Amino acid sequence: MERRMSVVQVIPLGGVGEIGKNCTAVREGEDIVLIDCGLSFPDEDMMGVDIVIPDFTYLVENADKVRGVFLTHAHEDHVGGLPYLLKQIRVPVYCTEFTQALIRQKLEERLTRDRIDIRVFKPGDIIQAGKLSVEPVRVTHSIPENCSMAIRTSHGIVLFTGDFKFDFTPVDGKLANITRFGELGVEGVVALFSDSTNVDRTGWGPSESTVTEGLRAVFTSAPGRVLITTFASNIHRLQQAYDVAAETGRKVAVIGRRMEQNVDICERLGYLKVPKETRIRLDEVQNYPDDKLVIFTTGSQGEPMSALVQMSKGTYGRMQIKRGDTLAYSARPIPGNEGAIWRTINRLFEQGCRVVYDSPTPIHVSGHAYQEELKMMVNLTRPYY
């Protein structure tokens, strides 16, 4: 009798045809691995909804078959759904040391310790997951220790790029492992699931390191305090801002709970190198002239309870906007958040704050591959599908 090969199923639970909520299950036989577990923000017509998470019904019904959650990186649209999944099923979470550092505290705030099982890997490790195996491959993005995931099945490799770009001058000096992608292509990639956020952008995306020049232009031209808002997990951006602040003689204070937590964790673990005597406490701001200050703040997506949004409304008790302040909006609006962001910017303008969000010298670049980088990934891996 002819032996039939088992079927490999790829089951998107979120992140396909949308921005955010990235979560995909790969199943062969009795083994399931999950790539990422993110959240997204609600549309404007979703009244009373704070966040949107994937439908975990399939995973709950097959909980005994789920061998692990493999995280490509620590952005909320890839990890923000974890607490809600781990409340329903017990499953190990595999990630890099940096990702572990950022998610552990968040999980411990919402879950009992017995439901948290984090296992740290390094790029190049082979993690057995039942009859499947998973190999993380280093890529560059807008956050440290970003990985693609190569899942070995009986049919060949199923490759998830995760969010990526080919940045040849990354802030931390760690290049994507282009050679390994070529080797996987030779081994046999049966299916490639690629980042396509910037598929409409021609050419090559600019390096994250080019933001330094834009920040320098803002810091040197601002007559008073500079507020900079970006994603709290964008450690490469914060590193550049710290370096430019030190170069221009400005002190840095950090506000916003998640931003403060991430800066503290990354400084302690060495992922963020703060120039000597640059960081000050918020209550020390009054000791320095306005033109010698930089404030890192949360709120780049117009989150209602964020420090920046509350400052724009005059309701943030720890700090108020002053006429002559400059806000460097060093982020890209997530679809669905545009209205909240522009309302915040309008309120800041009304208070006499100059807002810089688009200029000849960029203060933000995308962490996602442009067309030529996407072509390069396809040519390296040569997928069947």
Buried (B, 14 or more C-beta within 10 A) or exposed (E): EEEEEBEBEBBBBBBEEBEBBBBBBBBBBEBBBBBBBBBBBBEEEEEEEEBBBBEBEBBEEBBEBBBBBBBBBBBBBBBBBBBBBBEEBEBBBBBBEBBBBBBBEBBEEEBEEEBBBBEBBEBEEEBEBBBBBBBBBBBBBBBBBBBBBBBBBEBBBBBBBBBBBBBEEBBBEBBBBBEBBBBBBEEBBBBBBBBEBBEEBEEBBBBBBBBBEBBBBBBEEBEBBBBBBBBBBBBBBBBBBBBBBBBBEBBBBBBBEBBBBBBEBBBEEEBBEBEEEBBBEEEEBEEBEBBBBBBBBBBBBBBEEBBBBBBBBEEBEEBEBEEBBBBBBBBBBBEBBEEBBEBBBEBBEEBEBBBBBEEEBBBBBBBBBBBEBBEBBBEBBBBEE
